[in-house]
Amino acid sequence: NHSDSRIKGAAYEHLSEIYERGLGVEPDAAKAEVFRRIAATFGDDDALHASALALLREGKQSEAIPLLEKAAADGLPGANYSLGCLYMKGDGVPKDEARGWSLIRAAAKKDNIDADVRLALATLQKVPGAPELDEAIRLAEAAEAGGHPQAKTVREQLEALREKQPADTSSSPARPM
């Protein structure tokens, strides 16, 4: 049964977090990874994403990409962001900035603060197709509220940029990414 598998996957992922963080048990990274891999076999998106990130740290892009693709297809914001970054760089996948931005925007729409900051930085760096200034400030504010360590600085720089703009900004809007 599909729902039983999801429940089992979530349970194993929670066990993984318990051992990873040492919540009521001695921290044990090896046990945490075993439980995370079991959770991934049951299709738990968080486990798929965490396993993919671990594989990326080990330089195993070819093993990580399918896990990220699955978790991203299921709508996991962190997986969308991670996969989007890989497409932006062409790291383990063909470089495809349009797909990268699309995945990063999908993550931002689901309140991924890393995606929020990445998009706000694109505006600050005047990347073609970056969000409009007001949207970028809103994204930076959301990331700041979520506790992103760079967000406040990015927001302040964007606000300073807005203050320097003339009152009448009748320029054409930026292309969506």
N, C-alpha and C positions, 0 to 999 in steps of 0.2 A: 504494500500500500504506500502511495506517494507521501501522504501526510505522516505516516509512521516513520518513513525515512527522514523526512525533514525534522521531526521531533528528535530522533536519534542523533542526527547530525548536530542539531543545536545543543543537545545534552553533552555530546563529546567536545564540542567547541567550548562550552562552559567549563568542563573539566580541564581542558587545556589552559584556559585563563586562570583557573584556580591554582594550578601547578606553576604556571608562568609567574604569577604575582605572589605566590606563597600565601594564599588566603586560607588560613586554618590548617595549612600543611607546610612542610618545608618546601621552599621553592625548588623545582626540579625541571630544568629546561628540557632534558631528554624526555621525561614523561609528558611534558606539555606538548612537545613536537609529535610524539606518538599519538596522543589524543587528537591533536589538530589534523594529522593525516587521516585518522579514522573518520573524523567529522567531514573531511573533504570527500571521502569515498561515499558518504551519504548525501553529498551535494550541498552541504552547508556553505552558503556564499561567503560568510565571514572567514570560515576556515579555508575556502578556496583562495580568497584574497590573501590571507596571512601566509599560506603555504607558497603562493606565487611570489610574494615579497621576499620570503626566505630564499627561495630558489634564485631570484634576481640578485640578491646579495651574494650568492655563491657563484654568480656568473652563468647560471643555467637558464638563459632566456628561452631556449627551445622547449623546456619543460614548463616554464612559468607562463608563457603566452597563452596556451590553451586554457589554463586555469583562470587567468584574468579575463579571457574572452567569455568564458561561461559565466563568471560572476558579473561581468559588465552586462551581458545579455539579460541577466536576471534583474538588472537595475541597481546593483550595489554601487553607490556613489564613489566609494574609495577605489573600487576596481575600474570604474569609468575614468577616474582621474589618473590612476597609475598607467592604464593602457593608453590614455591620451598622451601622456608625457612620453611614452615609448614611441608612439607614432610621430610625435613632434621631432624627436631626435633620430628616428630610424634605428632604434636600438632593439635588434632582434626581430623587427618587422620592417617592411618597406617604409621609407620616410613618406608620410602623408600628412602634411600640416592641416589640411582641411578636416580630415578625419580626427586628428588629434584635438583640434579646437572644438569640434562637435562633441567629442567625448568629455572634454573638460567642461564645456558649457552644460552638458547633461549632469555632470557631477555637481556643478554650482547650483543648478536648479533644485537639487536635493540637499542643499545646505552643506556641501563639502567645503570646509573653510580653506583647504589648500587650493582648491579650484577657484574659490573666490579671490584669493590673493594673487594667484597666477593671472587671472583675467584683469584684475586691477593693475597689476604690474605692467601688463601689456599696454594698457592705456597710458600709464606713466611713461613707458618707453616708446610711445607713439608707434606701436606695431600696427601695420595696416590691418584694418578690420577689427581692431580692439573695440571694446565697449565704449559707448559715449561716456564723457566725463562724469555726469551725474550717476549713471549706472555703476561706473567703476567705484565711485565714492560709496554708494550703497553696498556694493560687494565688500569693500574694505571694512565698512562698519559692521557688516554681518560677521565677517571673519574675526574682527576685533571682539565682538560680543561672544564669539565662540572660543576665544582665548588663543587665537593664532599669534605667535610671538612677533611676526613682522607687520601685522595688520595696522597697528596704530601709526607706525612710521609711514607706511604706504598711504594711509588715509590722510595724514597730515600733508604729505607731499602733493597728493591730488587736490586737496583743498587749497593749498598755496597756488597750484597751477590754475585753479578756478578763479582765484582772486586776481590773478594777472590777466585774465581774459577780458576783452572789452565787453561792455554791458550788452551790446547787440551782437549775438553770435549766430548770424544767419548762414553759417557755412553748411555745406552738405553733410548729412549724417554719415557716420562710418559704416562700412559694409559689415553685416553680421559675420562672425567667425563661424 
